[in-house]
Amino acid sequence: MSADVRSPSFTACCGALIGLGVGVIHPRRADVGFLASLTDAGLPKATSTVSVSPLRQAPRSVPTALIVEGRRHPRRIENSLASFVVTHPTATFIVDPAICVNVGVRAVAQLPAVLRATVRPAADIVPTISALEEQGYASADIDFALPTHAHWDHVCGLLDLPVLPLYLHRTEHDWVTTGSVAPVGGVRNSLDGRTTIDYDLDGPPVLTFTRSHDLFGDGSVVLVDLAGHTPGSVGVLLHTSAGHVLLAGDAAWHTYQVEDIRQKSSYPGGLADEDRAESFRTLHRLHAIKDRVMVVPTHDPDAAKRLREAQIGVNPSFRVR
Ligand SMILES: [Zn+2]
């Protein structure tokens, strides 16, 4: 294990495992009062349109009970470590450059053992650089990277894109670089020596989210506050020809969580979410907009498939009404 790893304590790990068992029987209940209190500030006015393309990634089958607390059907769901390419009229960028070549050695080996067991990459996992090449992108075609948050599986693909500039929420940047050790691990090498542009969520409320940042100033790419999973987690709200799409990072690991308002299972979710209470509130905010905006959790390959179909017009059901 690398020296820069902040390990969950033994107590935290035991608590998470006990919580997993409790959650199967008694999942945390939605806060009906909080849901009713949410106000919707509406969608940003957009004068440009972007396209978004999920990159290919090999999914793995996981027990639903390890992802969505208390959900028993289906018994298994798919999970993947995905990335997305967004094309704006003036720039092309990658959201969540997830996987580097030889990820097991370069990133996963830095994780605490208790997390390594749940994230062991599949043999056929696709490095981000390879997925880009498959879709015809050279490194030089990508102008910058924009992670939804700075966990290892959302930034380590940067290791193979060493000169790519990075846009990062200042709160998140401070979180992963302050102190002697990085949260969880496998992160700081991806940021070392890189041109990083910090931004703040300095804009008005958007939909049910309290703060925002309009990246191009034209309403086509608006970053919204999804704090909880990490302190600086953001969602990337995109104005596409098929309607509005929200790349939601790890605010939810699967669409079922958004539909049912079910938090991540205690193990491993309790170790991955920095603030479980805030994460749960953010889940309510996502639930409240799910019929207006296509919400795409980064690790949900079914959501990525729906996004792909909507983008090419196969599935028009997500067009904003
Ligand atoms: Zn994460």
Boltz pocket constraint, residues with backbone or C-beta under 6 A from the ligand:
constraints:
  - pocket:
      binder: B
      contacts: [[A, 149], [A, 151], [A, 229], [A, 250], [A, 272]]
      max_distance: 6.0
